[in-house]
Amino acid sequence: MADAHSDLKNLQNLLLQKSVKFGHFVLHSGQTSDVYVDCKPTTCNAVAMPLIGRLILQKIRARGWNPEAVGGLMVGAEPIAFAVARESLELPPPVDAFIVRKEAKAHGTQKLVEGIDPMEGRRVVVIDDVCTKGESTALAIKNMHSVGMQVLGAICLVDREMGASDLLRREFGLELESIFKLSELRANSGNALATVR
């Protein structure tokens, strides 16, 4: 049986080694920052995937959310949603994954949401990799609402603590959970274990 504390520590080390960079950066929001978080080198890492899946499931269930599926805006949410779906087989009940497009594709079925059908009334949790001000998570929620999904809550891997939680609460009445706060990663940036690959 996996230990949640060990999972958290190992995932933190992987994020600090692979995804957290210090310097001078312009964020997607246009603001400048001395730290940049690109989760994809971690979320696409084979060692990190089961850790992410288990920790997200733990947060979801601690909240009392009971989703049929998890997903979010491409491309940041995709590997996280897939990791959650895979680990839910080991920690039932199973939870499916789906992908939310920024806009409907111009051909075929012109879907905004891919991977599950039917979508109407499905209980879901929205996933994101990094939440800053919350605009990308909000867009995912709007697109999920447009196809009739019932969004129970939101969860991200790293919350930059720059307003996303307030936005989701104000606009949708939804709570944002996170595995890590940026302040936690910053505080522990000198303690990453070089042995984790």
N, C-alpha and C positions, 0 to 999 in steps of 0.2 A: 504494500500500500504506500503510495507516494505521500511524503510529508509536505504539507502546505508551506511551512516556514522555509524548508530547503528549496522548494520550487521557487519561492519568491526571491530568495537570495541568489540562486543560480540565474534566474531570469534577469535580475537587476545587474549582475555582473556581465551578462551577455549584452544587455542594452548599453551599458557604460563602455564596453569594448568596441561594439560594432555600430552603435547608433547615435551616441551623444558626442557632439563635437563642440569645442570651445574656440571662440575667435570673434569675428565681426560678421554678422549675417543680416540680410534683409529677408524677413518672413513673408509668407504668402499674403498676410494681411497688410503688408507695406511697412510694418514697424521694424525697427532694428533690434537686434538681440546679441548678447555675447555667447549664446548657446543655441545650437541647432540640433534638432532631433529628427533623424530619418530612420523610422522604425523598420523599413523594409529589409535591410540586411539582417535584422534579428528575426522578424516575423517569417521570413523565407528560409531561416536556418533550421536544419533538421533537428538539432538538439533542442532548440527553443520551442518548436511547435507543440510538443506535448505539455510543456510547462505552461505555455499560453492558454492552451485549451482547458487544462485543469483549473487554472487560476480564474479564468473568465467564468467558467461554470460555477465555481465556488462563490464568486461575487453575485452572480445571477440568483443562485439559490438562497444565499443569505438574505437577499432582498425580498424573497418570497415570490419572485417572478417565475412564471411557469410557461416559457415560450415553446411554441412548436418549432420555431426556426430563429436563426440569428443571421444578420447580414448588414451591409452598409454600402456606402458609396465606393465605386471602383476608383483606384485600385488598392487604396490603403487598407480597406476593411477585408478584402478577399482572403488573404492567407490566414487572418485571424478567425474569420467565420468558418473556414474549412478545418482549422485546428480544433475549434470548439465542437464541430460536428463529429469529427473523428474521435475525440476523447469522450464524447457523450456515449459512445458505444461501450466504453469501459466503466462509465459512471452514469447508468441509465436514470431516467428515460432518455432515449435518443432525441437529439435536436438537429434538425436539418439546417443547411446553409443556403443563402441566396445572395444575389448580387444586385445592387441598385445602380442604374445608369444615371448620369447627370441629366440626360435628355433622351427621349425615346429614339430608338434607332429608326432610320428613314426607310427601312425595307422590311420585308417579311411581316411578322406579327406586330412590329413597332412597339415592343414591350419596354416599359420603364424598369421592371423588375424581372430578373431571370433566375431560374432554378427551382421554383416551386409553383405548383398549380393545383387547385385554384388558390388565389390570393385573398379573395374577399373573406373578411372576418378572421384571418389567421392571426394568432397571438405571437408577436415577435418582439425581439430586443434588437435595437440598432447598435451596431459596432463601429468603432473608428480606431485608427492607430494613434494619432496625435490630435488632441483637441486644443485649439488656441482660443479663438473667439466663438467658435461653434457653428460657423456658417455652413461648412460642408456637412456636418451632422444634421443641421436644420434642413438642408436641401434633401438629404436622404429621407428624413422623416416626412417632409412634404410629399415627396414622390411615393413613399410607402402609403401615406394616407390617401393619395389619389387613386390607388388601386384597391382601397378598402381594408388595408391591414390595420390591426389593432396593436399599436406600439405601446409596450408595457414600460419601457425605460431605455436608457442609453448607457453604454459602457465603453470606455476607451482604455488603451494601453497606457498612454501617458497624457496627463492633464497638465497643460502649461500654466493653468491657473490665471488665465487672462480674460475670463468672462463667459466661457462656454457654458458652465453650469447655470449661471444666471439667465443666459439667453434661452436655454432649453426649458427652464422652469417658467420663465415669463411667457414665451411663445406657445408652449405646448403643455405646460403643467407636468413636465417629465423630469425625473431625477437623473443626474449624470453620476455614474460610478466610475472609478478608475482603478487600475492596478497600481500605478505609481503617479505621484505628483512630481512635477519638475523640481520642486524645492527638495524633495527627498533624494532624487538622483544627483542633484547638484551637491547636496551635503555629503553624499557617499562617493563622489567621483574619484576620490583618492584611494578608495578601498577596494576597487575592482580586482578580482583575482585573475592573475595572468594565466593561470592554469586552465581556465575554461575556454574551450574552443568552439 
